[in-house]
Amino acid sequence: MLTSFFQQLKRCGYRDTYAQVVIHACYSESPQLQREAARGIGLCATRRGLVSNFDAPAAIDSLYYVIESGTESERTMTYDAVVSALGKICEFWRDTIDGHHVVPAWLNFLPLRNDFKEAQYAHQLLCQMLERADQDLLGLNNENLHQVIQILKEILSRSDHLATEETTCQIVCLLNQLGAMP
């Protein structure tokens, strides 16, 4: 479905400008437009082969602008879309960004609590990174491991839908492997 969306954009001649439009839209004053722009950035990030001119560092700057332009409580759904998009960039565009700084910054925004779809995706990415012992995530000498464990425990403690059933099982297994289950 998403691939066909980008193919439609290409047929209309817009695919090459879509990434720039959504990055620029993050600077809007409208939280709703910022949220949709963040979702667009996330879409571009996950479709690396289809969006040739995506500028990941510029996208990160625009996402940070959205985070800094309002408090989490004022823009909860926008905040979750922004943080999820940031995670997608960390996952799919790591070779074009400073992962050593961006991934721990992304970690500081987790867990997501409001937009369940974005939360589920971001928390799944967190588990995938932990499973492969991502060095940017874990930090030097695993300095971020305690924070990761606390985030995973918080995700499990919530009775709502912060993770899919599959991700919840993955979290339990990871915490067991780390000896961090209560």
Secondary structure, DSSP 8 states (H G I E B T S, - for coil): -HHHHHHHHHHHT-HHHHHHHHHHHTTSS-HHHHHHHHHHHHHHHH-GGG-TT--HHHHHHHHHHHHHTS-TTTSHHHHHHHHHHHHHHHHH-GGGS-HHHHHHHHHHT----S-HHHHHHHHHHHHHHHHTT-HHHH-GGGTTHHHHHHHHHHHHH-SSSSS-HHHHHHHHHHHHHTT---
